[in-house]
Each structure stands twice: as structure tokens, then as C-alpha cells.
């Protein structure tokens, strides 16, 4: 899910109880102060974490102040959105309420059964902002009989059990600036994440991860826990995908009706020549050519991004007359359907850039000597420096952009990973011998464990002060023919690979 939502990590697993098969389970992160520390790097002792009733960690005083402040700020005041943004991480806030209302989660926010399944947290620091955590969404996509025509935007604003969260959401949507930010982000997610092709691909991938375990699970439990047959289980997943496909149109209708917008507008985007650049609309950068649906009454932001070796020239539009077609970033009023083509031209001075890591630094090789150029380094797609060299680089993916003469050229991507070790296994499947290879660059104690699918360690090797290339052939002829996992334990982490023994 391409979003700003906090959510629990998930891993399917097979459970054995005292050696007896106990079925298919899902391991999920527990949402507590340690979840915040693990996912956001914030000291667990400095976290305010709330549920529907009280503070699970820290204090609820800041949220009470937030509620009072938003209740007493005029929604028509131009400062309202600044007040809201000073209290909430707005990207998280919008995505959380968009997702919950789109999927029609009945068991949430006092809509049906009380103020259920609400958790939010903030760093207990000056300026710490609240973020909501998504969890327990099984009462969605019609599971409890709701239908696609029910307006969950209104349900979330006026739930059967009134509460502070719903009141803040309602008042926020009365502010025109927030309303348009929320509308455009809602449309961005419908145009991407919730489109059937994307939604079905993710759903099918999750299904494929566990489908081989379903027959054994059903044989163990029958219909006592979950579906009574494989076809029933498979059909339930198909129902979710079908429900989502039907939900797209009504979600757009509810957005238009609830927020008094000006109808759905087609937005078509492309580049000329092809493959010379990208076009970003609001928060998304879709594959081109592309068309999506947005709502009139809220302008959209469109930006042309030149590929390496090209520069932006102008926009072409056959649908509206704009005064700023020579600017790479424009705001587009949606009074009618829009067709926009970003035109790019080739940079006169073409150069190639290669970045490489050596001697505790990341530097660049430039094919031509260029004057009056500027550097911008990116780490994991985030800008970090305008220096010419990065010294003592941390782990991550680096890229360099060089700008000159209104052009910009991007380097190759470079992975710096000083702490990770990959395990090479062959042959796999194996029969009696398994070759194991990996490289340890720092002297340390390591362990190699082989364990079976019920978690029993069947072989263990320990090495003190090991460094360098590990290349050993392990005798596995005495092990039964099944699936195993080999685990490398180092000072920097645990690395696991799967292998299979066959006859």
C-alpha cells in the first residue's frame, strides 16, 4: 500500500502446539510504544499513545488540548489549516481517513459498535504530531452486510457514537483548503492504489503466499474457524476484489456529494517526445500516457519532470487556455476535462555521470568538464547534500543529480550496504550436500543454524572471530527430505534463506 498510514507488520506462519499441527496463523506487530520506537526510531519512554478510552503510554493531555483548540478555531480562518497541521501529521491523517472511509470499515470510530479500533500516537516532544495507526479492518468491503452505496464519509463525520476524532474530522472538512487537499489525495489513491489492476495484484499476491496452507488448515479445523472449504476461502477473496471494483464509482460520488464539489473531470497526461520525462499530478507520478478522474472545485497541481539529458520546454493543452504554459509546475482549475502534454527538448551539452563508493566516500565521475554546475545528492530518494562528495556514507541507495544550463542529469543508483550479508546456497534443492557461501567483512562471532518448519534446530555451527569468505559444503544426508531454513546470526542481524532436500 503506497501511503503514509502506520500499519502493523504481518507474517503468515504455520503453528504446531506440542508437536501437533495447529493451523495457519498470522503474526502481527503489537501496537504499543515499542512499535513506535521500532518503526519510527522514537524512544519508547517518550511516546504518547492513545486508544479509545485512555493513554496506553504517556499522557492524553495533548490530545485534549488539540480537541479544544480545533473546536475553538474558526474553520473559515486562513490559519485553521496551520493549527491542524501543527497538531497532526496531515499526510498520515488524510490517508488514514481516506482508507477507512473508502473500505467502509463498520467496526471503527463509533459508526456501528462504539469507538472501536482507534489508536494514535505522537512523540512527547515540542511540536510532536499525532499519527493514526490502521488495524482490525476485517469489518470492511461489505463483510457485515454494508453495501457500496453507504456514505462512510458522512458516517465518519456523524457517527452513531459521537466522539472527538469524528468532530475534528468533520470540522477539518469545513475548511476549504483542507477540503481540497483531502479531495485531491482521495482522488490520487482511487486513481492508483484502489484501481482494480493494482488492488487485485496485491490481493492475489497475498492470497498466493498462503494458499498452499489452506487445505491443511481446513482439514484441521473444518468450518469451526474460518472457511469450510478451499473454494469458499477463494470465493471470499474474489468477493473482496469484486466489491472494490464496484466501490470505485460510489466512493467518487460520495466525495462529490459530501464535500459539495463540481463533478468528476477527466485528466489526461502525456509527454512529447515519449520517454523524455515524467508528469507528477498532486502526490502521484503515474506511468504515461495516463488518464484519471478528479473533482471540479479543487485545482490540481501538475509538474513536468525532465528525464536525465532533457529539459522542460512547454505545456501543450487542447482543453484550456493557460497563461503559464512555459512553467514546469502549474495549477489547473478543473472547470472541464483536461488534456496536457509536457514537451521536452534535448540538452545541448550531454554528459554522463557515474557514482562509486571507495575510501569511505561516495564520489562522481563526469564524462565532460562542465562549468557552473550544481550538485544534489539523494539518499533513498530524499535530498541530503549539495556537496561534491559524500564522506562516511550511511547505508542506503544513493543518486546524484547535476544541474547546468537549465538541464539536469542523473547518475546511476548506488547501493551502500556495509552491514548486510547475503547467503548463497547451491544446489537448491539439494540431496546430501549443501554448499554455503557468504562474506563477512568484520571480524566477529557468528552462528549458522539449520532448522525445520516446526522450528527445531537440526544442525548448528559456531565460529569465533570469523571474517572473510565462508565457503563450506555441509553434510545434510542424515536429514529427512523436507523444507529447511538456514540462518546466519551476526552482530549486525539475522539472515535467513530457505532450501529444500529431495531424493
Protein Blocks (a to p, Z undefined) as FASTA:
>chain_A
ZZfbdcdddddddddeehiaebjcdddddddfklmmmmnopafklcccddfkbcfehjfk
lmmmmmmmmmmpcfkbmklmmmmmmmpcfklmmmmmmmmmmnopabgghlmnopehiacd
ddddehiacddddehjllgghlnopafkbcfklmmmmcfbdcfklmmmmmmmmpmklmmm
mmmmmmmmmmmmmpmklmmmmmmmmmmmmmmmmmmmmmmnommnocfbfklmmmmmmmmm
mmmmmmmmmmmmmmmmmnopgbjaddddddddehibccdehjbccdddddddddehiacd
ddddddehiacfbdcdfkbccfklmbfbdcdddfbccdddddddddfbacddddddeehi
acdddfbdcehiacdddeehiafbfcfbdghiaeddddddddeehiacddddddddfkbc
cddddddddfkbccdddddfbgcddddddddfkopafbdcddehiacjddddddfklpcc
dddddddddfkbccdddddddZZ
